């Protein structure tokens, strides 16, 4: 048995869960936040047989894409009389961070 812990961007989560379910792979979805952007993520917990790990990882790869976004950073506090402009910055968001760890026991109750 293996436990796949996949941290995916919020907008990729539903598509990924549906694709996993279509292949008979169940998952538990936990809302989370992280990264320097502090944007919404979803952590998927997937208890799976070792023979299905490659299938699950391929589904995650197909549904979690990295993409560019333009964000306007919060300007630092300025001294009185100073005027600071914040310009949009291109950042990469999306993709997935995936951990695959061994599991001694899995029980569905």
PAGUSE-912613 format. One line per field, with one value per atom (N, C-alpha, C, O): residue in three letters; atom name; z negated, x negated, y negated. Coordinates in Angstrom, 1 decimal. Layout:
BEGIN
aa	[ala/...]
at	[CA/...]
up	[Z/...]
east	[X/...]
north	[Y/...]
***
This chain:
BEGIN
aa	[unk/unk/unk/unk/unk/unk/unk/unk/unk/unk/unk/unk/unk/unk/unk/unk/unk/unk/unk/unk/unk/unk/unk/unk/unk/unk/unk/unk/unk/unk/unk/unk/unk/unk/unk/unk/unk/unk/unk/unk/unk/unk/unk/unk/unk/unk/unk/unk/unk/unk/unk/unk/unk/unk/unk/unk/unk/unk/unk/unk/unk/unk/unk/unk/unk/unk/unk/unk/unk/unk/unk/unk/unk/unk/unk/unk/unk/unk/unk/unk/unk/unk/unk/unk/unk/unk/unk/unk/unk/unk/unk/unk/unk/unk/unk/unk/unk/unk/unk/unk/unk/unk/unk/unk/unk/unk/unk/unk/unk/unk/unk/unk/unk/unk/unk/unk/unk/unk/unk/unk/unk/unk/unk/unk/unk/unk/unk/unk/unk/unk/unk/unk/unk/unk/unk/unk/unk/unk/unk/unk/unk/unk/unk/unk/unk/unk/unk/unk/unk/unk/unk/unk/unk/unk/unk/unk/unk/unk/unk/unk/unk/unk/unk/unk/unk/unk/unk/unk/unk/unk/unk/unk/unk/unk/unk/unk/unk/unk/unk/unk/unk/unk/unk/unk/unk/unk/unk/unk/unk/unk/unk/unk/unk/unk/unk/unk/unk/unk/unk/unk/unk/unk/unk/unk/unk/unk/unk/unk/unk/unk/unk/unk/unk/unk/unk/unk/unk/unk/unk/unk/unk/unk/unk/unk/unk/unk/unk/unk/unk/unk/unk/unk/unk/unk/unk/unk/unk/unk/unk/unk/unk/unk/unk/unk/unk/unk/unk/unk/unk/unk/unk/unk/unk/unk/unk/unk/unk/unk/unk/unk/unk/unk/unk/unk/unk/unk/unk/unk/unk/unk/unk/unk/unk/unk/unk/unk/unk/unk/unk/unk/unk/unk/unk/unk/unk/unk/unk/unk/unk/unk/unk/unk/unk/unk/unk/unk/unk/unk/unk/unk/unk/unk/unk/unk/unk/unk/unk/unk/unk/unk/unk/unk/unk/unk/unk/unk/unk/unk/unk/unk/unk/unk/unk/unk/unk/unk/unk/unk/unk/unk/unk/unk/unk/unk/unk/unk/unk/unk/unk/unk/unk/unk/unk/unk/unk/unk/unk/unk/unk/unk/unk/unk/unk/unk/unk/unk/unk/unk/unk/unk/unk/unk/unk/unk/unk/unk/unk/unk/unk/unk/unk/unk/unk/unk/unk/unk/unk/unk/unk/unk/unk/unk/unk/unk/unk/unk/unk/unk/unk/unk/unk/unk/unk/unk/unk/unk/unk/unk/unk/unk/unk/unk/unk/unk/unk/unk/unk/unk/unk/unk/unk/unk/unk/unk/unk/unk/unk/unk/unk/unk/unk/unk/unk/unk/unk/unk/unk/unk/unk/unk/unk/unk/unk/unk/unk/unk]
at	[N/CA/C/O/N/CA/C/O/N/CA/C/O/N/CA/C/O/N/CA/C/O/N/CA/C/O/N/CA/C/O/N/CA/C/O/N/CA/C/O/N/CA/C/O/N/CA/C/O/N/CA/C/O/N/CA/C/O/N/CA/C/O/N/CA/C/O/N/CA/C/O/N/CA/C/O/N/CA/C/O/N/CA/C/O/N/CA/C/O/N/CA/C/O/N/CA/C/O/N/CA/C/O/N/CA/C/O/N/CA/C/O/N/CA/C/O/N/CA/C/O/N/CA/C/O/N/CA/C/O/N/CA/C/O/N/CA/C/O/N/CA/C/O/N/CA/C/O/N/CA/C/O/N/CA/C/O/N/CA/C/O/N/CA/C/O/N/CA/C/O/N/CA/C/O/N/CA/C/O/N/CA/C/O/N/CA/C/O/N/CA/C/O/N/CA/C/O/N/CA/C/O/N/CA/C/O/N/CA/C/O/N/CA/C/O/N/CA/C/O/N/CA/C/O/N/CA/C/O/N/CA/C/O/N/CA/C/O/N/CA/C/O/N/CA/C/O/N/CA/C/O/N/CA/C/O/N/CA/C/O/N/CA/C/O/N/CA/C/O/N/CA/C/O/N/CA/C/O/N/CA/C/O/N/CA/C/O/N/CA/C/O/N/CA/C/O/N/CA/C/O/N/CA/C/O/N/CA/C/O/N/CA/C/O/N/CA/C/O/N/CA/C/O/N/CA/C/O/N/CA/C/O/N/CA/C/O/N/CA/C/O/N/CA/C/O/N/CA/C/O/N/CA/C/O/N/CA/C/O/N/CA/C/O/N/CA/C/O/N/CA/C/O/N/CA/C/O/N/CA/C/O/N/CA/C/O/N/CA/C/O/N/CA/C/O/N/CA/C/O/N/CA/C/O/N/CA/C/O/N/CA/C/O/N/CA/C/O/N/CA/C/O/N/CA/C/O/N/CA/C/O/N/CA/C/O/N/CA/C/O/N/CA/C/O/N/CA/C/O/N/CA/C/O/N/CA/C/O/N/CA/C/O/N/CA/C/O/N/CA/C/O/N/CA/C/O/N/CA/C/O/N/CA/C/O/N/CA/C/O]
up	[0.0/0.0/0.0/-0.6/0.6/0.7/0.4/0.6/-0.2/-0.4/0.5/0.4/1.4/2.3/1.7/1.4/1.4/0.9/2.0/2.3/2.6/3.8/3.4/3.2/3.5/3.2/4.6/5.3/4.9/6.3/6.1/5.1/7.2/7.1/7.1/7.7/6.4/6.3/7.6/7.7/8.6/9.9/10.7/11.6/10.3/10.9/10.1/10.6/8.9/8.0/8.5/8.5/8.8/9.2/10.4/10.5/11.4/12.7/12.3/12.9/11.4/11.0/10.3/10.5/9.3/8.5/9.5/9.3/10.4/11.3/12.2/12.4/12.7/13.5/12.7/13.2/11.4/10.5/10.3/10.4/10.0/9.8/11.0/10.9/12.2/13.4/13.6/14.2/13.0/13.1/11.8/11.6/11.0/9.8/8.6/7.7/8.7/7.6/6.7/7.2/5.4/4.5/3.8/3.7/3.4/2.8/1.7/1.8/0.8/-0.2/0.1/0.2/0.2/0.5/-0.7/-1.4/-0.9/-2.1/-1.6/-0.9/-2.0/-1.5/-2.3/-3.5/-1.6/-2.2/-1.6/-0.5/-2.2/-1.6/-1.7/-2.6/-0.8/-0.9/0.1/1.0/0.1/1.0/0.7/-0.1/1.4/1.1/1.6/1.2/2.5/2.9/2.0/2.1/1.1/0.1/0.8/0.3/1.9/2.6/2.2/1.7/2.5/2.1/2.9/4.1/2.1/2.7/2.2/1.3/2.8/2.3/2.1/3.0/0.9/0.7/0.9/0.2/1.8/2.1/1.3/1.5/0.6/-0.1/0.6/0.7/1.1/1.9/1.4/1.5/0.8/0.3/1.5/2.0/1.9/3.2/3.1/2.4/3.9/4.1/4.9/5.7/4.6/5.3/6.8/7.5/7.3/8.7/9.4/10.6/8.7/9.2/9.1/9.6/8.5/8.2/9.6/9.7/10.5/11.8/12.5/13.1/12.4/13.0/12.4/13.1/11.1/10.3/10.6/10.8/10.7/11.0/12.4/12.6/13.3/14.7/14.7/15.4/14.0/14.0/13.4/13.9/12.3/11.7/12.7/12.8/13.4/14.4/15.5/15.9/15.9/17.0/16.6/17.5/15.4/14.9/14.1/13.9/13.7/12.9/13.7/13.8/14.4/15.3/14.6/13.9/14.9/14.5/15.5/16.7/15.1/16.0/15.4/14.2/16.3/15.9/15.4/16.0/14.4/13.9/13.7/13.4/13.8/13.5/12.2/12.1/11.2/9.9/9.5/9.9/8.9/8.4/7.0/6.1/6.7/5.3/4.4/4.9/3.2/2.2/2.0/1.6/2.3/2.1/0.6/-0.2/0.3/-1.1/-1.6/-0.8/-2.9/-3.4/-3.1/-3.3/-2.6/-2.2/-3.3/-4.1/-3.3/-4.2/-3.8/-2.6/-4.7/-4.3/-3.1/-3.2/-2.1/-1.0/0.1/1.2/-0.1/1.0/1.7/1.1/3.0/3.8/4.5/5.3/4.2/4.8/5.6/5.2/6.9/7.8/7.8/7.8/7.7/7.8/9.2/9.7/9.9/11.2/11.2/10.4/12.1/12.1/12.4/13.2/11.8/11.9/12.4/11.9/13.4/13.9/13.0/12.6/12.5/11.7/12.2/12.9/11.9/12.3/11.2/10.1/11.5/10.6/11.1/12.3/10.3/10.7/10.6/9.9/11.3/11.2/9.9/9.4/9.5/8.3/7.5/8.2/6.2/5.4/4.9/4.2/5.2/4.9/4.0/4.3/2.9/2.1/2.2/2.1/2.3/2.3/1.1/1.1/0.1/-1.1/-1.3/-1.0/-1.9/-2.2/-3.3/-4.2/-3.3/-4.3/-4.8/-4.1/-6.2/-6.8/-6.7/-6.5/-6.8/-6.9/-6.4/-6.6/-5.7/-5.2/-5.5/-5.0/-6.2/-6.5/-6.1/-6.5/-5.3/-5.0/-5.8/-5.7/-6.7/-7.6/-7.3/-8.0]
east	[-0.8/0.0/-0.9/-2.0/-0.4/-1.0/0.0/1.2/-0.5/0.3/-0.3/-1.5/0.6/0.2/0.7/1.9/-0.1/0.3/0.0/-1.2/1.0/0.8/1.4/2.6/0.5/1.0/1.1/0.1/2.4/2.7/3.4/3.9/3.3/4.0/5.5/6.0/6.2/7.6/8.4/9.3/8.0/8.7/8.4/9.2/7.4/7.1/7.7/7.8/8.2/8.6/9.8/9.7/10.9/12.1/11.9/12.3/11.2/10.9/10.1/10.3/9.1/8.2/9.0/8.9/9.8/10.6/11.6/11.7/12.2/13.1/12.4/12.8/11.2/10.4/9.9/9.9/9.5/9.2/10.4/10.3/11.5/12.8/13.1/13.6/13.0/13.3/12.5/12.9/11.3/10.4/10.5/9.8/11.5/11.8/10.9/10.7/10.2/9.3/10.0/10.3/10.2/10.9/9.8/8.7/10.3/9.4/10.2/11.4/9.4/10.0/9.4/8.2/10.3/9.9/9.9/10.9/8.8/8.6/8.2/7.2/9.0/8.6/7.3/7.2/6.4/5.2/4.7/5.3/3.8/3.2/1.7/1.2/1.0/-0.4/-1.1/-0.5/-2.4/-3.3/-3.4/-2.6/-4.3/-4.4/-3.3/-3.1/-2.4/-1.2/0.0/0.9/-0.1/1.0/2.3/3.3/2.3/3.5/4.1/3.3/5.4/6.0/5.4/5.3/5.1/4.7/5.7/6.5/5.5/6.2/5.2/4.4/5.3/4.4/5.3/6.3/4.8/5.5/4.8/3.6/5.5/5.0/5.5/6.7/4.6/5.0/4.4/3.1/5.1/4.6/4.8/5.9/3.7/3.8/2.8/1.8/3.2/2.3/1.1/1.1/-0.1/-1.3/-1.2/-1.9/-0.4/-0.3/0.4/0.3/1.2/2.0/1.3/1.8/0.1/-0.6/-0.9/-0.6/-1.4/-1.8/-0.6/-0.6/0.6/1.8/2.2/2.6/2.2/2.6/1.7/2.2/0.4/-0.5/-0.3/-0.5/0.0/0.2/1.5/1.5/2.5/3.7/3.4/3.9/2.7/2.3/1.5/1.8/0.6/-0.2/0.7/0.4/1.6/2.5/3.4/3.9/3.8/4.8/4.3/5.0/3.0/2.5/1.4/0.3/1.7/0.8/0.3/1.0/-1.0/-1.6/-1.3/-1.2/-1.0/-0.6/-1.1/-1.5/-1.2/-1.6/-0.5/0.6/-0.7/0.3/-0.5/-1.6/0.3/-0.3/0.4/1.6/-0.5/0.0/-0.7/-1.8/0.1/-0.5/-0.9/0.0/-2.2/-2.6/-2.2/-1.9/-2.0/-1.7/-2.9/-4.0/-2.8/-4.0/-4.4/-3.5/-5.6/-6.0/-5.5/-5.2/-5.4/-4.9/-5.9/-7.1/-5.4/-6.2/-6.3/-5.4/-7.3/-7.5/-6.5/-6.1/-6.1/-5.2/-5.8/-7.0/-5.0/-5.5/-6.1/-6.3/-6.3/-6.8/-5.7/-4.6/-5.9/-4.8/-5.4/-6.3/-5.0/-5.5/-4.4/-3.3/-4.8/-3.9/-4.3/-5.4/-3.3/-3.5/-3.1/-2.0/-4.1/-3.8/-3.5/-4.1/-2.7/-2.4/-3.6/-4.5/-3.7/-4.8/-4.3/-3.3/-5.0/-4.6/-5.1/-6.3/-4.2/-4.6/-4.0/-3.0/-4.7/-4.2/-3.3/-3.8/-2.1/-1.2/-0.8/-0.9/-0.2/0.3/-0.7/-1.6/-0.4/-1.3/-0.8/0.3/-1.7/-1.3/-2.6/-3.7/-2.6/-3.6/-3.1/-2.1/-3.8/-3.3/-4.3/-5.5/-3.8/-4.6/-4.0/-2.7/-4.8/-4.3/-5.1/-6.3/-4.3/-4.9/-4.3/-3.2/-5.1/-4.6/-3.6/-3.7/-2.7/-1.6/-1.6/-1.6/-1.7/-1.6/-0.3/-0.2/0.8/2.1/3.1/2.9/4.1/5.2/6.5/6.7/7.4/8.7/9.8/9.8/10.8/11.9/13.1/13.5/13.6/14.6/15.9/16.9]
north	[1.2/0.0/-1.2/-1.3/-2.3/-3.6/-4.7/-4.5/-5.8/-7.0/-8.0/-8.4/-8.6/-9.7/-10.9/-11.0/-11.9/-13.2/-14.2/-14.4/-14.7/-15.6/-17.0/-17.1/-18.0/-19.4/-20.0/-20.2/-20.3/-20.9/-22.2/-22.5/-23.1/-24.3/-24.1/-23.2/-25.0/-24.9/-24.7/-23.9/-25.4/-25.3/-24.0/-23.7/-23.3/-22.0/-20.8/-19.7/-21.1/-20.0/-19.2/-18.0/-19.9/-19.2/-18.3/-17.2/-18.8/-18.1/-16.8/-15.7/-17.0/-15.9/-14.8/-13.6/-15.2/-14.3/-13.5/-12.3/-14.2/-13.5/-12.5/-11.4/-12.8/-11.9/-10.7/-9.6/-10.9/-9.8/-8.9/-7.7/-9.5/-8.7/-7.9/-6.7/-8.5/-7.7/-6.5/-5.5/-6.5/-5.3/-4.4/-3.5/-4.7/-3.9/-4.2/-3.3/-5.3/-5.7/-6.7/-7.8/-6.4/-7.3/-8.2/-7.8/-9.4/-10.3/-11.1/-11.2/-11.7/-12.6/-14.0/-14.1/-14.9/-16.3/-17.2/-17.3/-17.9/-18.7/-20.1/-20.2/-21.1/-22.5/-22.9/-22.6/-23.6/-24.1/-25.4/-25.8/-26.0/-27.3/-27.1/-26.5/-27.8/-27.7/-28.4/-29.1/-28.3/-29.0/-30.5/-31.0/-31.2/-32.6/-33.4/-34.6/-32.9/-33.6/-33.5/-34.3/-32.6/-32.3/-32.1/-32.6/-31.4/-31.1/-29.7/-28.9/-29.5/-28.3/-27.1/-27.1/-26.1/-24.8/-23.7/-23.9/-22.5/-21.4/-20.3/-20.0/-19.6/-18.5/-17.2/-17.0/-16.4/-15.1/-14.0/-13.8/-13.2/-12.1/-10.8/-10.6/-10.0/-8.9/-7.6/-7.5/-6.7/-5.4/-4.5/-4.3/-3.8/-3.1/-1.9/-1.9/-0.9/0.3/-0.2/-1.1/0.4/0.1/0.2/-0.6/1.1/1.3/0.2/0.0/-0.6/-1.7/-3.1/-4.1/-3.1/-4.4/-5.1/-6.3/-4.4/-5.0/-5.6/-6.7/-4.9/-5.4/-6.7/-7.7/-6.7/-7.9/-9.1/-10.2/-8.8/-9.9/-10.5/-11.7/-9.6/-10.1/-10.9/-11.9/-10.6/-11.4/-12.7/-13.7/-12.8/-14.1/-14.9/-16.1/-14.3/-15.1/-15.6/-16.8/-14.9/-15.3/-16.4/-17.2/-16.5/-17.5/-18.7/-19.6/-18.7/-19.8/-20.5/-20.0/-21.6/-22.3/-23.5/-24.3/-23.8/-25.0/-26.1/-25.8/-27.3/-28.4/-29.7/-29.8/-30.7/-32.0/-32.9/-32.8/-33.7/-34.7/-36.0/-36.0/-37.0/-38.4/-38.8/-38.9/-39.1/-39.5/-40.8/-41.1/-41.7/-43.0/-42.8/-42.6/-42.9/-42.7/-43.9/-45.0/-43.6/-44.7/-45.5/-45.0/-46.8/-47.7/-47.8/-47.8/-48.0/-48.2/-49.5/-50.4/-49.6/-50.9/-52.0/-51.9/-53.1/-54.2/-55.2/-55.4/-56.0/-57.1/-58.2/-58.3/-59.0/-60.1/-61.0/-61.3/-61.2/-62.0/-61.2/-61.7/-59.9/-59.0/-58.4/-58.2/-58.1/-57.5/-56.3/-56.5/-55.1/-53.9/-53.2/-53.1/-52.9/-52.2/-50.7/-50.3/-49.9/-48.4/-48.0/-48.3/-47.3/-46.8/-45.3/-44.6/-44.9/-43.4/-42.6/-43.0/-41.5/-40.6/-39.2/-38.7/-38.7/-37.3/-36.3/-36.2/-35.4/-34.2/-33.0/-33.0/-31.8/-30.5/-30.0/-29.9/-29.5/-28.9/-27.6/-27.3/-26.7/-25.5/-24.4/-24.4/-23.3/-22.1/-21.4/-21.6/-20.5/-19.7/-19.4/-19.2/-19.3/-18.7/-17.4/-17.4/-16.3/-15.0/-14.2/-14.1/-13.6/-12.7/-11.3/-11.2/-10.3/-8.9/-8.3/-8.2/-7.8/-7.2/-5.9/-5.6/-5.0/-3.6/-3.7/-4.5/-2.7/-2.6/-1.2/-0.2/-1.1/0.3/0.9/2.1/0.1/0.6/-0.4/-1.6/0.0/-0.8/-0.1/1.0/-0.8/-0.2/-1.2/-2.3/-0.7/-1.5/-1.0/0.1/-1.9/-1.5/-2.2/-2.0]
***
